[in-house]
Amino acid sequence: MRLGVMILGVLLVTSCAATDRLQVVVAPPTGDREHDRASVRDAFDRVQPGGTVQFSVGTYVIGGEPMELRTSDVTLRGDFGGTVLRGCGDAQLASMSEEDYFGSCCGLALSGGRQQVRALTFEGFTASLTILAPLESSARSGLPNTEGGHVVEGNTFRNSTTVEVHVDADAAVLIRGNTFRNTYHAVAICGRNVHVLNNDVAAPEPWQVPFGWPSIAIGVRPDPGVPCSGNRIEGNAIEGHTDAVILGVLPPDGPGAVCEGNIVRGNTVRVRPLVYPEFVGPPLAGQPLSGVPIRLLNLQQAVLEGTVKLPIPPDSPPWPAAFSQSALRGNVIEGNYITGAIGVAIELIHASDNQIANNRIEGTVKLAPEELARLASAPPFGIGPGFWRTQPDAASANGREVYSAPAKASSAGTEDRRP
């Protein structure tokens, strides 16, 4: 009998030890940054594959360099009573330099595979949540995660910047059913096979967006050496952002970068007029701030062809000829509902052979000639409908107000042709 009790005790101890490794509870928050970061780091160190890191109720202050979780097959879960992960205070965010902004108030970094984040609230971060390769130093490497299979679901992101995804994996990354409020960017995708589904993205108080304004809600572009392909942007509700969805190929993406085979379908986009915030200073502060709800932008081709003129620093090499090999093609823009667009609702800049169909567009604001001239001379990033020379005709442009910027403007500045 005594031997049986001893064996049972050993089994219970072993079982509890295994449970402790699989269900790791983060110590309750104190509001002290170093203490809360240490508690989270300890939980990340102890959890085993297949386990859960269970946060306690309350607000953890953890903003700083990214807190990395390398262990694969782990779920991070907030308490049903409410768990907030807090980055920096409003005053600290407002006083940050641009250099500090991208490294001094980050949140979590997922660098394993098949990791999940559920029922957490992120607020006051310059980078709330990042999925990428393991960090080899305290600096963010930005290399793509090659395992994939992550799930970010049922979370709230507010008064912050973004969920940033760098991925090159066959297993899809799923970002679904989250709430984004007053974010600079909601989701930034670099790479392939990321599915952004049924999220609620809005900026009802744009002045609460730290270090910016509600610019691109969902951005998709290549990582250097990794095409942006197989991404799905579907069923999202987006309101108050200057640009709702952008598929882009930019000069830093590597010469000849390609963005193809992506789907933007069934999203609802409601545009609201904005003005530049005061911190941008004259002459822009207080001026109208507008964008394009859905934009396909091949900036490599645009700068090479002269459609878009970007300043090149004096010590930089010339734009490489390989920009001519870049492409933004074979994407599907279908069944989206757009209302309140300013000037143009869907814009193509050097984007060829894409399927634009069955989009419903209502309430587009027509602009006066002087506004057209002003916007046509503005950079194409969240501050105007890009480079276009004539007013789109809502009755005839695909029946859905689609506009293609000219590859090169004529001397009169009115020649349009599909890029």
Secondary structure by P-SEA (a helix, b strand, c coil): caaaaaaaaaaaaaaaaaaaaaccccccccccaaaaaaaaaaaaacccccccccccccccccccccccccccbbbbbbcccbbbbccccaaaaaaccccccccccccbbbcccbbbbcbbbbcccccccccccccccccccccccccccccccbbbbcccccccccccccbbbbbcbbbbccccccbbbccccccccbbbbbcccccccccccccccbbbbbccccccccccccbbbbcccccccccccccccccccccccccccbbbbbbbbbcccccccccccccccccccccccaaaaaaaaccbbbbbccccccccccccccccccccccbbbbcccccccbbbccccccccccccccbbbbbcaaaaaaaaacccccccccccccccccccccccccccccccccccccccccc
